[in-house]
Amino acid sequence: MNDAIIAGAKKLSELIKGEVEAYVDDDGSYYLIGITDTDCRTNARIVTQVLDEIYKHTDSINVTILLMEKNAYKSYMEKYKGSLKRVV
C-alpha cells in the first residue's frame, strides 16, 4: 500500500504549488494532504489525477485526499495529530 501512497504523493506534488504530506491512521486509512491555494474546479481535476496514479499501484485502498490552505492544515493537524502517523 505504501507504494501506491508514495506514488500518489509524488503525483500530488507535481500538480500543486505547495507541500504534500501523507499519513496513515490506526485503522490503515491513508490521508494525502496538499497544502495549497486552489479553486474547487482545479481541486477536482487534481484529485482525479492523483487517484488515477494510486490505482496504477493497487486495486483497493482507503485513501482521503485533502487540499487545504496552510491555516486549515494547522488546525486539522492540531485536531488529528495524535491519531495519524506520517508515511512520507
Secondary structure, 3 states (H helix, E strand, C coil): CHHHHHHHHHHHHHHCCCEEEEEEECCCCEEEEEECCCCHHHHHHHHHHHHHHHCCCCCCCCEEEEEECHHHHHHHHHHHHHHEEECC
